Amino acid sequence: ELVFLGSQGSFSCYQIVVRNFLPKSHLRLSSYASAARFSHTLYADGKMSNSKVVDVHTHVYLPRYMDLLRSRAEVPRVILDDLGQDRLVILPGEDKESSTKRGRPIGDEYWSMKRKLEFMDLHGIDVSVISLANPWLDFLPTTQETFEFATALNQDLSTVCTSSDAGGRLFAFGVLPTLSPSASVAEVHRIAQLPHLRGVIMGTIGAGRGLDDPELIPLFQAIADAGLTIFLHPHHGVGNEHFGGYGHSLSLALGFPFETTVAVSRLILSGIFDRIPNLRILLAHSGGTLPFLAGRLDSCVAHDPAVAEKLQHPPTYYLKRLYYDAVIYHDTGLKATVDLVGADRIMFGTDNPFFPPLKGEKHVTRWMSVDKNIEAVKGVPGEEKVWNGIMGENAVRILNLK
């Protein structure tokens, strides 16, 4: 069926929808012409755009990892409620009945790759770069058992991505035993040999003293030398003491982006990007509040004798060399990121399996959280080339998803 969508410049824009290819529930398409896997944009001059949609921020709790969480008596852990429902408890504040009824309810969408692929089909996503969700291995001791567990998880990711069921649609960020920088360096060398792994996901604590810890320099150098990308993701939140009484909402909305903001600012001030200029980092949640506060950071550094002469460039210079996901849910924030770094350094994400719909069947209903991020991309000024870049082409280029 050929559906007229409107005009774009001097062209008329249509959408081809193959109605008998998917169940009806899978055909609720965004007006953004490239946002559905089984639709294309046809222009009057006969050219067809077939741009991939890539999700770079999508998590999984691998079965091996779930087994570990279910075996634990302390946070992080998975518990059963009175109804036999799994509940994920990953922060100390969640382990209180009065806070969040102990964590959040979870189902097989957290660990099933079948569900991941169904989610991708439902939302028109061609390729996903999956990553283990927080808190990764940051809570485990620096033992040989932990190091071997990291290796096993990365092998699991590789197996999933190269399986016939995945059909070449999955890539991954590996996981490191970051509390041991030396063991992490060894694991980076292994990850670099796994064909579908494109980098590593890391939290902000590093080896326990933050990302600006000098002990991490060999690890950052190894990651850069291997041509891998760090996907930097918050976990603990900043300011949580002020967020109680309102479930998870304030810690996730405010504490997570504040955590990224502080960690990246400290990393810049450490001089790591002068030392390792080819270090490639992708920031979750569009870089927290950094796009809004970049000018203030520049000014404060320039006027502080303790740091003014420490860097070769103002902080904004380094921010413009980083990469950012588009998990921000509103075009105002995404426009700020585009204004700071340009649209060619931004990549679409969903944060699946988090933020599912509270009503309706989550496996057949489109997720509002995903549609909000697509709408944010549509709100960025520019033409289809800009939107296609953010929705997938940037990720294909930056992460070499071929």
C-alpha positions as CSV (number, residue, x, y, z in Angstrom):
1,E,0.0,0.0,0.0
2,L,1.3,3.5,-0.9
3,V,0.5,6.1,1.7
4,F,1.0,9.8,1.1
5,L,2.8,11.4,4.0
6,G,3.2,15.0,2.7
7,S,5.8,17.0,0.9
8,Q,9.4,17.4,1.7
9,G,11.1,20.3,-0.2
10,S,10.3,19.8,-3.8
11,F,9.5,16.1,-3.4
12,S,6.3,14.2,-2.5
13,C,6.9,11.7,0.2
14,Y,5.2,8.3,0.4
15,Q,5.4,5.3,2.5
16,I,5.2,1.7,1.3
17,V,3.7,-0.6,3.9
18,V,3.6,-4.3,3.3
19,R,0.3,-5.1,5.1
20,N,0.5,-8.9,5.0
21,F,4.0,-9.1,6.4
22,L,3.4,-8.4,10.1
23,P,0.5,-8.7,12.5
24,K,-1.7,-5.7,12.7
25,S,-0.4,-4.7,16.1
26,H,3.1,-4.3,14.6
27,L,2.0,-1.8,12.0
28,R,1.5,1.3,14.0
29,L,4.2,3.4,12.3
30,S,5.7,6.8,13.2
31,S,5.2,9.6,10.7
32,Y,9.0,9.7,10.6
33,A,9.4,7.8,7.3
34,S,12.5,5.8,8.3
35,A,11.3,4.8,11.8
36,A,9.8,1.5,10.9
37,R,11.8,-1.6,9.8
38,F,9.3,-2.7,7.2
39,S,8.6,0.6,5.5
40,H,10.6,2.8,3.2
41,T,10.4,6.4,1.9
42,L,9.7,6.8,-1.8
43,Y,10.3,10.1,-3.6
44,A,8.8,11.4,-6.8
45,D,12.2,11.1,-8.6
46,G,12.3,7.4,-8.0
47,K,15.0,7.3,-5.4
48,M,14.3,5.2,-2.3
49,S,15.7,5.8,1.2
50,N,16.3,2.6,3.1
51,S,18.1,4.0,6.1
52,K,18.7,1.6,9.0
53,V,17.3,2.3,12.5
54,V,19.8,1.5,15.2
55,D,19.3,1.4,18.9
56,V,22.6,1.9,20.8
57,H,21.1,2.1,24.3
58,T,19.3,-1.2,24.9
59,H,20.0,-3.5,27.9
60,V,19.8,-7.1,28.8
61,Y,20.3,-9.1,32.0
62,L,21.8,-12.2,30.6
63,P,20.6,-15.5,32.1
64,R,24.0,-16.1,33.7
65,Y,23.8,-12.7,35.3
66,M,20.2,-13.2,36.5
67,D,21.3,-16.5,38.2
68,L,23.9,-14.5,40.1
69,L,21.3,-11.8,41.1
70,R,18.8,-14.4,42.2
71,S,21.5,-16.1,44.4
72,R,22.3,-13.0,46.4
73,A,21.0,-11.9,49.8
74,E,22.2,-8.3,49.4
75,V,21.7,-5.5,46.9
76,P,21.9,-5.9,43.9
77,R,19.6,-8.9,43.8
78,V,16.4,-10.3,42.4
79,I,13.7,-11.3,44.9
80,L,10.3,-12.9,44.6
81,D,7.3,-10.9,45.9
82,D,4.2,-12.4,47.5
83,L,2.7,-13.1,44.1
84,G,5.8,-14.9,42.9
85,Q,6.8,-12.0,40.7
86,D,10.5,-11.3,40.1
87,R,11.6,-7.9,41.4
88,L,14.9,-6.3,40.5
89,V,16.5,-4.4,43.4
90,I,19.7,-2.7,42.2
91,L,20.1,0.2,44.6
92,P,20.2,0.2,48.5
93,G,17.3,2.7,48.6
94,E,15.1,0.3,46.7
95,D,15.4,-2.4,49.3
96,K,12.8,-0.7,51.5
97,E,9.1,-1.5,51.5
98,S,8.2,2.2,52.0
99,S,10.4,3.4,49.1
100,T,9.6,1.5,45.9
101,K,7.9,-1.7,47.2
102,R,11.4,-3.2,46.9
103,G,12.7,-2.6,43.4
104,R,10.7,-3.0,40.3
105,P,8.7,-5.9,38.7
106,I,10.5,-7.6,35.9
107,G,9.6,-10.2,33.3
108,D,11.3,-12.1,30.6
109,E,11.9,-9.0,28.5
110,Y,14.8,-8.3,30.8
111,W,16.7,-11.5,29.8
112,S,15.0,-13.1,26.7
113,M,16.6,-12.3,23.4
114,K,13.4,-13.5,21.7
115,R,11.6,-10.6,23.5
116,K,14.4,-8.2,22.5
117,L,13.9,-9.1,18.8
118,E,10.1,-8.8,19.1
119,F,10.6,-5.4,20.7
120,M,12.8,-4.4,17.8
121,D,10.2,-5.5,15.2
122,L,7.4,-3.7,17.1
123,H,9.3,-0.4,17.0
124,G,10.9,-0.7,13.6
125,I,14.5,-1.2,14.8
126,D,16.8,-2.9,12.4
127,V,19.9,-3.2,14.6
128,S,20.5,-3.1,18.4
129,V,23.8,-2.7,20.2
130,I,22.9,-4.5,23.4
131,S,24.7,-4.1,26.8
132,L,24.5,-5.6,30.2
133,A,22.4,-3.4,32.4
134,N,23.7,-1.8,35.6
135,P,25.3,-2.4,38.1
136,W,27.4,-4.6,35.8
137,L,30.3,-6.2,37.9
138,D,31.0,-3.1,40.0
139,F,29.8,-4.9,43.2
140,L,31.9,-8.1,42.9
141,P,35.3,-8.6,44.6
142,T,38.5,-8.5,42.6
143,T,39.0,-12.3,42.4
144,Q,39.8,-14.7,39.6
145,E,36.2,-15.9,39.8
146,T,35.0,-12.4,38.9
147,F,37.4,-12.1,36.1
148,E,36.3,-15.4,34.6
149,F,32.7,-14.3,35.1
150,A,33.3,-11.2,33.0
151,T,34.9,-13.4,30.3
152,A,31.9,-15.8,30.3
153,L,29.4,-12.9,30.0
154,N,31.2,-11.4,27.1
155,Q,31.2,-14.8,25.4
156,D,27.5,-15.0,26.1
157,L,27.0,-11.7,24.4
158,S,29.1,-12.8,21.4
159,T,27.1,-16.1,21.1
160,V,23.8,-14.2,21.2
161,C,24.9,-11.7,18.6
162,T,26.2,-14.3,16.2
163,S,23.3,-16.7,16.6
164,S,21.1,-17.6,13.6
165,D,18.1,-16.2,15.5
166,A,19.7,-12.8,15.6
167,G,20.1,-12.7,11.9
168,G,23.0,-10.2,12.0
169,R,20.8,-7.6,13.8
170,L,22.7,-7.6,17.1
171,F,26.0,-6.1,18.2
172,A,27.1,-5.5,21.8
173,F,29.1,-3.5,24.3
174,G,31.1,-5.9,26.5
175,V,31.5,-5.8,30.3
176,L,34.6,-5.4,32.4
177,P,35.7,-6.2,36.0
178,T,36.5,-2.5,36.4
179,L,37.5,-2.7,40.1
180,S,40.6,-4.4,38.7
181,P,42.1,-2.2,36.0
182,S,44.8,-4.8,35.1
183,A,42.2,-7.6,34.7
184,S,40.1,-5.2,32.7
185,V,42.9,-4.5,30.3
186,A,43.3,-8.3,29.7
187,E,39.5,-8.5,29.1
188,V,39.6,-5.6,26.6
189,H,42.1,-7.6,24.5
190,R,39.7,-10.6,24.5
191,I,36.7,-8.4,23.6
192,A,38.5,-6.9,20.7
193,Q,38.7,-10.4,19.2
194,L,34.9,-11.0,19.4
195,P,33.4,-10.2,16.0
196,H,30.1,-8.4,17.1
197,L,31.4,-6.6,20.2
198,R,32.1,-2.9,19.5
199,G,33.1,-1.6,22.9
200,V,32.5,-1.8,26.6
201,I,29.9,-0.4,29.0
202,M,31.2,1.3,32.1
203,G,29.8,2.9,35.1
204,T,31.2,6.1,36.7
205,I,33.0,4.6,39.7
206,G,35.9,3.1,37.8
207,A,38.1,1.1,40.2
208,G,36.2,2.6,43.1
209,R,37.7,6.2,43.0
210,G,36.0,7.6,39.9
211,L,36.9,7.8,36.3
212,D,39.6,10.4,36.8
213,D,41.6,7.8,38.9
214,P,45.2,7.6,37.4
215,E,45.1,3.8,37.8
216,L,42.6,3.7,34.9
217,I,44.9,5.3,32.4
218,P,46.3,2.0,31.1
219,L,42.7,0.7,30.7
220,F,41.7,3.8,28.7
221,Q,44.8,3.5,26.6
222,A,44.0,-0.2,25.9
223,I,40.4,0.6,24.9
224,A,41.6,3.4,22.6
225,D,44.3,1.2,21.0
226,A,41.8,-1.6,20.4
227,G,39.5,0.9,18.5
228,L,36.7,0.2,21.0
229,T,34.0,2.6,22.3
230,I,33.2,3.2,26.0
231,F,29.5,3.4,26.6
232,L,29.4,5.5,29.8
233,H,26.3,4.9,31.9
234,P,25.2,6.1,35.4
235,H,24.0,3.8,38.1
236,H,24.2,5.4,41.6
237,G,22.8,8.8,41.0
238,V,23.9,12.1,42.5
239,G,21.7,13.9,45.1
240,N,19.6,10.8,46.0
241,E,19.2,12.1,49.5
242,H,16.8,14.7,48.2
243,F,14.7,12.4,46.1
244,G,12.9,10.1,48.6
245,G,9.2,9.6,48.7
246,Y,8.5,9.6,44.9
247,G,9.5,6.1,43.8
248,H,12.3,6.0,41.2
249,S,11.2,9.1,39.3
250,L,13.5,11.8,40.7
251,S,16.6,9.6,41.0
252,L,16.3,8.4,37.4
253,A,15.2,11.8,35.9
254,L,17.7,13.9,37.8
255,G,20.2,11.8,39.7
256,F,21.4,9.7,36.7
257,P,22.1,12.7,34.4
258,F,23.7,14.6,37.3
259,E,26.0,11.6,37.9
260,T,27.1,11.6,34.2
261,T,27.6,15.3,34.3
262,V,29.9,15.2,37.3
263,A,31.9,12.1,36.1
264,V,32.6,13.4,32.6
265,S,33.5,16.9,34.0
266,R,36.1,15.3,36.3
267,L,37.3,13.1,33.5
268,I,37.9,16.2,31.3
269,L,39.7,18.0,34.1
270,S,42.0,15.0,34.6
271,G,43.5,15.7,31.2
272,I,42.7,12.2,29.9
273,F,41.6,13.5,26.5
274,D,44.9,15.4,26.0
275,R,46.8,12.3,27.0
276,I,44.6,9.9,24.8
277,P,43.0,12.0,22.1
278,N,41.6,9.0,20.3
279,L,39.6,7.8,23.4
280,R,36.1,7.3,22.1
281,I,33.2,7.7,24.6
282,L,29.4,7.5,24.1
283,L,27.5,9.3,26.9
284,A,24.1,7.9,28.0
285,H,21.0,10.1,28.3
286,S,22.4,12.8,25.9
287,G,25.3,13.6,28.2
288,G,23.1,14.5,31.3
289,T,23.1,18.3,31.8
290,L,26.5,18.9,30.0
291,P,24.9,20.4,26.9
292,F,23.2,23.0,29.0
293,L,26.1,23.7,31.4
294,A,29.0,23.5,29.0
295,G,29.5,27.3,28.9
296,R,29.4,27.6,32.6
297,L,32.0,24.8,32.9
298,D,34.2,26.6,30.5
299,S,34.0,29.9,32.4
300,C,34.5,28.4,35.8
301,V,37.6,26.5,34.7
302,A,39.0,29.5,32.9
303,H,38.7,31.6,36.1
304,D,40.1,29.1,38.5
305,P,43.9,29.2,38.9
306,A,43.9,25.6,40.3
307,V,42.8,24.3,36.8
308,A,43.0,27.2,34.3
309,E,46.4,26.1,32.9
310,K,45.9,22.4,33.2
311,L,44.2,21.7,29.9
312,Q,45.2,22.4,26.4
313,H,41.6,23.5,25.5
314,P,38.4,24.6,27.2
315,P,36.2,21.8,28.4
316,T,33.7,22.4,25.6
317,Y,36.4,21.4,23.1
318,Y,36.5,17.9,24.6
319,L,32.7,17.6,24.9
320,K,32.5,18.2,21.2
321,R,34.7,15.2,20.6
322,L,32.5,12.8,22.6
323,Y,29.4,11.0,21.3
324,Y,25.9,11.1,22.8
325,D,22.8,9.0,22.7
326,A,19.3,10.5,22.0
327,V,17.6,9.0,25.1
328,I,16.2,12.3,26.4
329,Y,12.4,12.2,25.5
330,H,12.1,15.8,24.4
331,D,13.4,17.8,21.5
332,T,14.5,20.8,23.7
333,G,17.2,18.7,25.3
334,L,18.2,17.0,22.0
335,K,18.4,20.4,20.3
336,A,20.8,21.5,23.0
337,T,23.0,18.5,22.4
338,V,22.9,19.1,18.6
339,D,23.8,22.8,19.1
340,L,26.8,21.7,21.2
341,V,28.3,18.8,19.2
342,G,26.4,18.6,15.9
343,A,23.8,16.0,14.8
344,D,26.5,13.7,13.4
345,R,27.7,12.6,16.9
346,I,24.3,11.6,18.2
347,M,22.7,8.1,18.1
348,F,19.2,6.9,18.8
349,G,18.4,4.7,21.8
350,T,15.5,3.3,23.7
351,D,16.7,2.2,27.1
352,N,14.8,-1.0,26.7
353,P,13.7,-3.0,28.8
354,F,13.2,-0.1,31.2
355,F,10.3,2.3,31.0
356,P,7.7,-0.1,29.6
357,P,4.0,1.0,29.3
358,L,2.2,0.9,32.7
359,K,-1.0,0.0,30.8
360,G,-1.6,-2.4,28.0
361,E,0.3,-5.5,26.9
362,K,3.9,-4.5,26.8
363,H,4.8,-7.1,24.2
364,V,2.3,-5.8,21.6
365,T,1.8,-2.2,22.6
366,R,4.2,0.5,21.3
367,W,6.2,2.0,24.2
368,M,5.5,5.7,24.8
369,S,9.2,6.0,26.0
370,V,10.4,5.0,22.5
371,D,8.0,7.2,20.6
372,K,9.0,10.2,22.8
373,N,12.6,9.7,21.7
374,I,11.6,9.4,18.0
375,E,9.5,12.5,18.3
376,A,12.5,14.3,19.9
377,V,14.6,13.4,16.8
378,K,11.8,14.6,14.5
379,G,12.0,17.9,16.4
380,V,15.6,18.5,15.5
381,P,15.9,21.1,12.7
382,G,17.1,19.7,9.4
383,E,16.2,17.5,6.6
384,E,15.7,13.7,6.4
385,K,19.5,13.3,6.2
386,V,19.9,14.7,9.7
387,W,17.1,12.5,11.1
388,N,18.4,9.4,9.3
389,G,21.8,10.1,10.8
390,I,20.6,10.2,14.4
391,M,18.2,7.3,13.9
392,G,20.9,4.9,12.6
393,E,23.4,6.0,10.0
394,N,25.7,7.7,12.6
395,A,25.8,4.5,14.7
396,V,26.6,2.4,11.6
397,R,29.5,4.8,10.8
398,I,30.8,5.3,14.3
399,L,30.5,1.8,15.6
400,N,31.2,0.1,12.3
401,L,28.0,-1.9,12.3
402,K,28.6,-3.8,9.1
